[in-house]
Amino acid sequence: MNSQIFSQQVRHRFGRQADHYNGHAKLQRAIAWRLARHCLSLPLPPGPRADLGAGTGLVGQALREQAHQAMPEANAQDNPSLLQVDFCPELLACNPMAKGQGGLLWDLNAGLPREIPQPALLTSSFALQWLDDPIQQLELWCSALRPRGWLALAVPTAGSFPQWHQAAAAAHVPFTGLALPSAKNLIAAARRHLQVPTYQRLRFTQPCGNGLTFLREVRQLGASATRQKPLHPSQLRRLLQHWPAGGTLGWEVVLLVGQRLTP
Ligand SMILES: C[S@@+](CC[C@H](N)C(=O)[O-])C[C@H]1O[C@@H](n2cnc3c(N)ncnc32)[C@H](O)[C@@H]1O
């Protein structure tokens, strides 16, 4: 599928479901909280900070909440907030941190926006995989950081959904999920530019009923865009027949935090 059409599909589907995103984004919320915990104690240089593919603002809000818990007496101004960058206006409209100057509508397939020159902190959670060339964009993000600037990233990887891949193979139907970057390529790209003191490959399982429950959940989240042709109803029936009974679905998520040392 043409990358522009795919990108429009991503934006449209997230936009249509924007009001429901937070209610369904349980794993995303948990990861945002974890990522924020890693950011809290980073020795950040001064400079712009942004959350890329910020959506409804789960990362920024987790950071703000944890900073407040750590130092309740601190002034909000002491802790400059993250610019909320996303190309989906409906999601940004649901993002309390994107009000006024706090949000920026921007398509990350076009690189980083001018508004964050030499960032001191870039965060991004569950967004990089939607871009046309995740590894190329990751390298660009890393190399845009100012010296001593930090990247805190979480991305679901190709190690996710083994049960779905197996069911598709057994049913002789194509796997129609989004192609995800491999953990190996993600860490290699980050290490070309950054020193990476934190690198985790996290594994989670979620109940997925008979498969249809999971596919509905993905749709409700707005995350159903894919580059593959949708399955024909008869193919879908076959896929569901091969879905493991009493099923759980596995996710692999890379979480990495790295610092740019050289100019
Ligand atoms: C699964 S959501 C994650 C949102 C948020 N980071 C979180 O953890 O809840 C993926 C986000 O990436 C954004 N996104 C996808 N492709 C994008 C692009 N090309 N440019 C900017 N944002 C994009 C979507 O609009 C959506 O907000």
The ligand as an ORCA input file, in Angstrom:
! r2SCAN-3c Opt
* xyz 0 1
  C      -0.726      3.830     19.867
  S      -0.768      5.577     19.790
  C       0.353      5.968     21.116
  C       0.036      7.306     21.719
  C       0.808      7.631     22.983
  N       2.230      7.787     22.724
  C       0.569      6.588     24.042
  O       1.547      5.984     24.513
  O      -0.588      6.403     24.402
  C       0.221      5.960     18.351
  C       0.303      7.441     18.121
  O       1.209      7.717     17.045
  C       0.649      8.751     16.271
  N       1.228      8.700     14.923
  C       1.199      7.656     14.074
  N       1.798      7.996     12.899
  C       2.206      9.293     13.047
  C       2.874     10.215     12.184
  N       3.220      9.873     10.950
  N       3.142     11.444     12.658
  C       2.776     11.811     13.906
  N       2.126     10.994     14.759
  C       1.854      9.733     14.339
  C      -0.844      8.455     16.285
  O      -1.629      9.544     15.877
  C      -1.034      8.059     17.740
  O      -1.257      9.170     18.563
*
